[in-house]
Amino acid sequence: MNGAGRGVAVAGIGSTVPQRKGEPDIRTLTLDACHEALDDAGLTPADVDGVFQYSFGGDAPIAISTQRMLGIDNLTAFNDIMGTGPSGLASAMDAATAIATGGCETALVYRTITTAAGHTGVLRPSAPTVGGAMQFTAPYGYAGGIILGMAMRKRRRIAELGGSIEDYGHIAVNARTWAARNPRAVFRDPISMDDYLSSRVIAEPLLLLDCDYPVSVSVAAVLTTEERARDLAKPVVRIDAMAYGTGAGADWVFGDDFLFGGSIPCARELWRRASYGPDDLDVAQLYDGFTHITISWIEALGLCGIGEFRDWVDGGRTIGPGGSLPLNTYGGQLGAGRLHGLGFLTEAVAQLRGDAGERQVPDARVAVVAGAQGPQAGAMVVARD
C-alpha cells in the first residue's frame, strides 16, 4: 500500500454456501470458510499470526475463539470489530494495517452471520420508549432500526438530487443479473424493472427489492505481505490503497451530510493515495445493503458526478455483463445474501485472479471495493500487476 510500509496482498479467499433457512452452527460456518481461504492460499493455521473479525452485537466467534478452534499457537495481532467501521470490510482494513506496519505476517479475516442475527434491529428498537438523540427524531418516524433511517435517506436523495424510482431499480436488477451467474448466490432468478417497481413497500419509499437479504453464511480471506504472497500458488492481488471516512459532524442522523456521510471524503483520500484513478477501473464492488447506498458510492467515487447516476448507468448497460464498469459481479448482497461487505473484497480478488467462472470480467486488473456508508465509510483499490 502506498505510504503504509510493507506491501499487502490478499492470498486466499473462501466462503460457505449461503443458507436461507435453518440455524447452522456459527462456529462450523466460520471454520469452513476459514479453512477454504487457507487452502486457497496454500497455507495452514500454523502460518497465521493475526485474526480479525467483524460482527454486529457479538453474533460471531471472537478472534481468540477462532484461534483456539483452528489450533493457532499464538496471535501477535487480533481484533474484534463489533458493529463499527466500514462493515465487514473493516476486518480486512484492520488486518492490512497490522501487516503493513509489522504487527503480524499473515492474517485471517472473516465475517460470519446467521439469518436470526441479520433480522435484529432492522425495523424498530427493542425498547418501548426512546431517549437521547432519538427523542428528536422519533416524531418524524425515525425511532431506531436501520430500515427507517435508510428509507429517509432514499427520500432525501430523491428530493435533493431528483431522478426517478427506476434509478434504484437498475441496482436491484443488475444484482440479480450477475447472481444468475453465481452458483453460490441465493437469488439466481433474474428480475425485471416491473418486478422491482411492484415489490412491496417496506418503509416508503424503500421497497423490498431495495434491501439485501439475511442469510446464514461465512466469508473469509487470508492477507499477508506482498513479498510472501509472491511465493504462493495464486496470482498476487495487492492492496494498492485504502482509506476511511467519517464526514463532518460524524453521526448516522445528525452528521453534516445525511446522504453521503463519510463516503465523499473517503473517496477523495482513496484516490489521493492510489496508483490508479476512476478511469483505470475494470470492475467495482460497492456496498449494496440498500440500493441508494450503491448509487451514493458511485457518485462519491467520481465514477459520475453527484446526481448524475441516471445518465451514467445508461439503463443498466454500464454496470451489467459487457458494460464499461461491471458492478457487484457476484450478485452483491441483494442477490447473493448479506455478507456485511467482506464478500465485495473476495469477489474483487476472484475477478482479478481470473477465477470468477461464468461471471468473469475479461482481463480485469484493477478494482475498487467500498463498504458501509454514513459516518463509517471505507474503501480499497486492489490490483493485479
C-alpha positions as CSV (number, residue, x, y, z in Angstrom):
1,M,0.0,0.0,0.0
2,N,1.3,3.4,-0.9
3,G,2.8,5.2,2.1
4,A,1.9,2.4,4.5
5,G,5.1,0.4,4.9
6,R,5.2,-3.1,3.7
7,G,3.1,-4.1,0.7
8,V,0.0,-6.2,1.5
9,A,-1.8,-8.8,-0.7
10,V,-4.9,-11.0,-0.4
11,A,-3.5,-14.5,-0.7
12,G,-6.7,-16.6,-0.2
13,I,-10.5,-16.4,-0.2
14,G,-13.2,-18.7,1.0
15,S,-16.9,-18.8,1.8
16,T,-19.7,-21.1,2.7
17,V,-22.8,-21.5,0.6
18,P,-25.4,-19.0,1.9
19,Q,-28.4,-20.7,3.6
20,R,-31.9,-19.1,3.8
21,K,-33.4,-21.5,6.2
22,G,-32.4,-23.1,9.5
23,E,-29.8,-22.1,12.0
24,P,-26.5,-23.8,11.2
25,D,-23.8,-23.7,13.9
26,I,-22.0,-20.4,13.6
27,R,-18.7,-22.0,14.6
28,T,-18.9,-24.6,11.9
29,L,-19.6,-21.8,9.3
30,T,-16.6,-19.9,10.5
31,L,-14.3,-22.8,10.4
32,D,-15.4,-23.9,7.0
33,A,-14.9,-20.5,5.4
34,C,-11.5,-20.0,7.1
35,H,-10.2,-23.5,6.1
36,E,-11.3,-22.8,2.5
37,A,-9.5,-19.5,2.5
38,L,-6.3,-21.1,3.9
39,D,-6.5,-23.9,1.4
40,D,-6.9,-21.4,-1.4
41,A,-3.8,-19.6,-0.2
42,G,-1.9,-22.9,0.2
43,L,-1.4,-22.2,3.9
44,T,-2.3,-23.8,7.2
45,P,-3.4,-22.4,10.5
46,A,0.2,-22.7,11.7
47,D,1.1,-19.9,9.2
48,V,-1.4,-17.5,10.7
49,D,-0.4,-15.0,13.4
50,G,-3.3,-12.5,13.1
51,V,-7.1,-12.9,13.3
52,F,-9.5,-10.1,12.7
53,Q,-13.3,-10.4,12.5
54,Y,-16.3,-8.1,12.1
55,S,-19.6,-8.8,13.9
56,F,-22.7,-7.0,14.9
57,G,-23.6,-7.3,18.5
58,G,-21.3,-10.3,19.1
59,D,-23.0,-12.6,16.6
60,A,-19.9,-14.5,15.5
61,P,-17.0,-16.3,17.2
62,I,-14.4,-13.8,18.5
63,A,-10.9,-13.9,17.2
64,I,-9.4,-15.9,20.1
65,S,-12.2,-18.4,19.9
66,T,-11.4,-19.0,16.2
67,Q,-7.7,-19.1,17.1
68,R,-8.4,-21.9,19.5
69,M,-10.7,-23.8,17.1
70,L,-8.1,-23.7,14.4
71,G,-5.3,-24.6,16.7
72,I,-3.2,-21.5,16.1
73,D,-0.4,-21.3,18.8
74,N,-0.2,-17.5,19.2
75,L,-1.5,-14.3,17.7
76,T,0.7,-11.2,17.5
77,A,-2.3,-9.1,16.3
78,F,-6.0,-9.5,16.6
79,N,-9.2,-7.5,16.8
80,D,-13.0,-8.0,17.2
81,I,-14.7,-5.1,15.4
82,M,-18.2,-5.0,16.9
83,G,-20.5,-3.2,14.5
84,T,-18.3,-0.2,13.9
85,G,-16.1,0.8,10.9
86,P,-17.0,0.1,7.2
87,S,-18.9,-3.1,7.9
88,G,-17.2,-6.4,7.1
89,L,-14.5,-4.6,5.1
90,A,-13.3,-3.2,8.4
91,S,-11.7,-6.5,9.4
92,A,-9.6,-6.6,6.2
93,M,-8.6,-3.0,6.5
94,D,-7.5,-3.5,10.1
95,A,-5.5,-6.6,9.1
96,A,-3.9,-4.8,6.2
97,T,-2.7,-2.0,8.6
98,A,-1.3,-4.6,11.0
99,I,0.6,-6.4,8.3
100,A,1.9,-3.2,6.6
101,T,3.3,-1.9,9.9
102,G,4.8,-5.2,11.1
103,G,2.2,-6.2,13.6
104,C,1.7,-9.6,12.0
105,E,2.8,-11.5,8.9
106,T,-0.3,-13.4,7.9
107,A,-3.8,-12.6,8.9
108,L,-7.1,-14.4,8.7
109,V,-10.2,-12.2,8.4
110,Y,-13.8,-13.3,8.4
111,R,-17.4,-12.3,8.7
112,T,-19.9,-14.9,9.9
113,I,-23.6,-14.1,10.3
114,T,-26.9,-16.0,10.6
115,T,-30.4,-15.2,9.4
116,A,-31.5,-14.5,13.0
117,A,-28.7,-12.0,13.6
118,G,-29.5,-10.4,10.2
119,H,-33.0,-9.5,11.3
120,T,-32.0,-8.0,14.6
121,G,-32.9,-4.3,15.0
122,V,-33.6,-3.7,11.3
123,L,-37.0,-2.1,11.7
124,R,-37.7,-0.8,15.2
125,P,-35.9,-0.5,18.6
126,S,-36.5,-3.2,21.1
127,A,-37.3,-0.7,23.9
128,P,-40.9,0.6,24.1
129,T,-39.6,4.2,24.6
130,V,-36.8,6.3,23.2
131,G,-34.5,8.8,24.7
132,G,-31.3,10.6,23.9
133,A,-30.9,11.8,20.4
134,M,-33.8,9.6,19.2
135,Q,-36.3,11.7,21.1
136,F,-35.8,14.4,18.5
137,T,-36.2,12.0,15.5
138,A,-39.0,9.7,16.7
139,P,-41.7,12.4,16.0
140,Y,-40.6,12.3,12.3
141,G,-40.8,8.5,12.1
142,Y,-37.2,7.5,12.9
143,A,-37.2,5.8,16.2
144,G,-34.3,3.4,15.5
145,G,-33.9,0.4,13.3
146,I,-31.9,0.7,10.1
147,I,-34.8,0.3,7.7
148,L,-36.4,3.6,8.8
149,G,-33.1,5.5,8.5
150,M,-32.4,4.2,5.1
151,A,-35.9,5.0,3.9
152,M,-35.3,8.6,4.9
153,R,-32.0,8.7,3.1
154,K,-33.7,7.4,-0.1
155,R,-36.4,10.0,0.3
156,R,-33.8,12.8,0.9
157,R,-31.9,11.7,-2.2
158,I,-34.9,11.9,-4.4
159,A,-35.9,15.2,-3.0
160,E,-32.5,16.8,-3.4
161,L,-31.0,15.2,-6.4
162,G,-34.1,14.2,-8.4
163,G,-34.1,11.2,-10.7
164,S,-36.7,8.5,-10.5
165,I,-37.5,5.3,-8.6
166,E,-36.3,3.4,-11.7
167,D,-32.7,4.6,-10.9
168,Y,-32.7,2.4,-7.8
169,G,-34.2,-0.4,-9.7
170,H,-31.2,-0.6,-12.0
171,I,-29.1,-1.6,-9.0
172,A,-31.5,-4.3,-8.0
173,V,-32.0,-5.7,-11.5
174,N,-28.2,-5.7,-12.1
175,A,-27.6,-7.6,-8.8
176,R,-29.9,-10.4,-10.0
177,T,-28.4,-10.4,-13.5
178,W,-25.0,-11.2,-12.0
179,A,-26.3,-13.5,-9.3
180,A,-27.7,-15.7,-12.1
181,R,-24.1,-16.4,-13.0
182,N,-23.0,-17.2,-9.4
183,P,-23.7,-20.8,-8.3
184,R,-23.5,-19.7,-4.6
185,A,-26.0,-16.9,-4.9
186,V,-29.3,-17.3,-3.1
187,F,-31.4,-15.4,-5.7
188,R,-30.5,-16.7,-9.1
189,D,-33.7,-15.8,-10.9
190,P,-33.4,-12.6,-12.9
191,I,-35.9,-9.8,-12.2
192,S,-37.3,-7.1,-14.4
193,M,-37.8,-3.4,-13.7
194,D,-41.5,-4.1,-13.3
195,D,-40.7,-6.7,-10.7
196,Y,-38.7,-4.1,-8.8
197,L,-41.4,-1.5,-9.0
198,S,-44.2,-3.8,-7.9
199,S,-42.3,-5.2,-4.9
200,R,-44.0,-4.3,-1.7
201,V,-43.2,-1.1,0.3
202,I,-41.1,-1.7,3.4
203,A,-41.0,1.9,4.6
204,E,-41.9,4.4,1.9
205,P,-40.1,4.9,-0.5
206,L,-38.0,1.9,0.4
207,L,-39.1,-1.2,-1.5
208,L,-38.5,-4.9,-0.7
209,L,-36.1,-5.2,-3.6
210,D,-34.1,-2.2,-2.4
211,C,-32.9,-4.3,0.6
212,D,-30.4,-7.1,0.9
213,Y,-31.4,-10.4,2.3
214,P,-30.4,-12.0,5.6
215,V,-28.7,-15.4,5.2
216,S,-26.5,-17.8,7.3
217,V,-23.0,-17.6,5.8
218,S,-19.4,-17.0,6.5
219,V,-16.8,-15.4,4.2
220,A,-13.0,-15.3,4.9
221,A,-9.8,-14.0,3.4
222,V,-6.1,-14.5,4.1
223,L,-3.9,-11.4,3.9
224,T,-0.1,-11.4,4.0
225,T,2.8,-9.4,2.9
226,E,3.1,-8.9,-0.8
227,E,6.6,-10.4,-0.7
228,R,5.3,-13.6,0.8
229,A,2.3,-13.8,-1.5
230,R,4.6,-13.9,-4.5
231,D,5.9,-17.3,-3.2
232,L,2.4,-18.7,-3.0
233,A,0.5,-20.5,-5.8
234,K,-2.2,-17.9,-6.6
235,P,-1.7,-14.7,-8.6
236,V,-0.9,-11.8,-6.4
237,V,-3.7,-9.3,-5.7
238,R,-2.2,-6.5,-3.8
239,I,-3.9,-3.8,-1.9
240,D,-2.9,-0.6,-3.7
241,A,-4.6,1.9,-1.4
242,M,-7.3,2.1,1.2
243,A,-9.0,4.9,3.1
244,Y,-11.6,5.6,5.8
245,G,-14.0,8.5,6.0
246,T,-16.5,9.8,8.6
247,G,-17.5,13.2,7.3
248,A,-18.0,16.3,9.3
249,G,-20.2,16.1,12.4
250,A,-20.0,12.3,12.2
251,D,-23.3,10.8,13.1
252,W,-25.8,8.5,11.4
253,V,-28.6,11.0,11.9
254,F,-27.1,14.4,12.7
255,G,-24.0,14.4,10.5
256,D,-23.4,17.3,8.2
257,D,-24.1,15.2,5.1
258,F,-27.1,13.0,5.6
259,L,-26.8,11.5,2.1
260,F,-23.1,10.7,1.7
261,G,-21.7,10.8,5.3
262,G,-18.1,9.9,5.0
263,S,-18.1,8.4,1.6
264,I,-17.0,11.6,-0.3
265,P,-14.0,12.4,1.9
266,C,-13.2,8.7,1.9
267,A,-13.1,8.5,-1.9
268,R,-11.1,11.7,-2.1
269,E,-8.4,10.3,0.2
270,L,-8.5,6.9,-1.6
271,W,-7.7,8.4,-5.0
272,R,-5.0,10.6,-3.5
273,R,-3.3,7.5,-2.1
274,A,-3.9,5.2,-5.0
275,S,-1.7,4.4,-8.1
276,Y,-4.9,4.4,-10.2
277,G,-7.9,6.6,-10.8
278,P,-11.6,6.1,-11.6
279,D,-10.8,5.7,-15.3
280,D,-8.5,2.8,-14.7
281,L,-11.1,0.6,-13.1
282,D,-12.1,-2.7,-14.6
283,V,-14.7,-3.7,-12.0
284,A,-16.4,-2.2,-9.0
285,Q,-17.7,-3.9,-5.8
286,L,-19.7,-1.4,-3.9
287,Y,-21.8,-1.9,-0.8
288,D,-25.5,-2.6,-1.6
289,G,-27.2,-3.3,1.7
290,F,-29.7,-0.8,0.2
291,T,-29.7,0.3,-3.4
292,H,-29.3,4.0,-2.7
293,I,-26.0,3.3,-0.8
294,T,-24.5,1.9,-4.0
295,I,-25.6,4.9,-6.0
296,S,-24.1,7.2,-3.4
297,W,-20.8,5.3,-3.6
298,I,-20.8,5.5,-7.4
299,E,-21.1,9.3,-7.2
300,A,-18.8,9.7,-4.2
301,L,-16.0,7.8,-6.0
302,G,-16.3,10.1,-9.0
303,L,-17.5,7.5,-11.4
304,C,-20.0,10.1,-12.4
305,G,-21.0,13.5,-11.0
306,I,-23.2,14.0,-8.0
307,G,-26.8,13.5,-9.1
308,E,-25.7,12.2,-12.5
309,F,-26.2,8.5,-11.9
310,R,-29.3,8.3,-14.0
311,D,-27.4,9.2,-17.2
312,W,-24.2,7.4,-16.3
313,V,-25.9,4.0,-15.7
314,D,-27.4,4.1,-19.2
315,G,-30.5,2.0,-18.5
316,G,-28.3,-0.5,-16.6
317,R,-26.0,-1.2,-19.5
318,T,-22.9,0.4,-17.9
319,I,-22.9,-1.9,-14.9
320,G,-24.1,-5.2,-16.4
321,P,-22.2,-8.0,-18.2
322,G,-20.2,-6.5,-21.0
323,G,-20.7,-3.0,-19.6
324,S,-17.9,-0.4,-19.2
325,L,-17.8,-0.9,-15.4
326,P,-19.3,-4.2,-14.2
327,L,-20.7,-3.7,-10.7
328,N,-21.1,-6.3,-7.9
329,T,-20.4,-9.2,-10.2
330,Y,-21.3,-11.9,-7.8
331,G,-24.8,-10.5,-7.2
332,G,-23.9,-8.3,-4.3
333,Q,-25.8,-8.6,-1.1
334,L,-29.1,-8.0,-3.0
335,G,-28.5,-11.2,-5.0
336,A,-26.1,-13.4,-3.0
337,G,-27.2,-12.6,0.5
338,R,-25.9,-10.3,3.2
339,L,-22.2,-10.8,3.9
340,H,-21.8,-7.3,5.5
341,G,-19.3,-6.2,3.0
342,L,-16.4,-8.6,3.1
343,G,-17.8,-10.5,0.1
344,F,-17.1,-7.5,-2.1
345,L,-13.4,-7.9,-1.4
346,T,-13.3,-11.6,-2.0
347,E,-15.2,-11.2,-5.3
348,A,-12.8,-8.5,-6.4
349,V,-9.9,-10.9,-5.7
350,A,-11.7,-13.7,-7.7
351,Q,-12.2,-11.3,-10.6
352,L,-8.6,-10.1,-10.7
353,R,-7.2,-13.6,-10.4
354,G,-9.5,-14.7,-13.3
355,D,-11.3,-17.2,-11.0
356,A,-14.9,-15.9,-11.3
357,G,-16.1,-18.5,-13.8
358,E,-19.2,-17.6,-15.8
359,R,-19.3,-14.1,-14.4
360,Q,-15.6,-13.3,-15.1
361,V,-14.9,-9.9,-16.5
362,P,-12.3,-10.2,-19.2
363,D,-8.7,-9.2,-18.3
364,A,-9.8,-7.5,-15.0
365,R,-6.7,-5.9,-13.4
366,V,-8.0,-3.1,-11.1
367,A,-11.0,-3.0,-8.8
368,V,-12.4,-0.7,-6.2
369,V,-14.2,-2.0,-3.1
370,A,-16.3,0.1,-0.8
371,G,-18.0,-0.8,2.5
372,A,-20.8,0.8,4.6
373,Q,-21.8,4.4,4.4
374,G,-22.7,7.2,6.7
375,P,-20.0,8.1,9.3
376,Q,-18.4,4.6,8.8
377,A,-17.2,4.6,5.2
378,G,-14.2,2.7,4.0
379,A,-12.8,1.7,0.6
380,M,-9.9,-0.1,-1.1
381,V,-8.3,-0.2,-4.5
382,V,-6.9,-3.7,-5.3
383,A,-4.9,-4.6,-8.3
384,R,-3.1,-7.4,-10.1
385,D,0.1,-6.5,-11.8
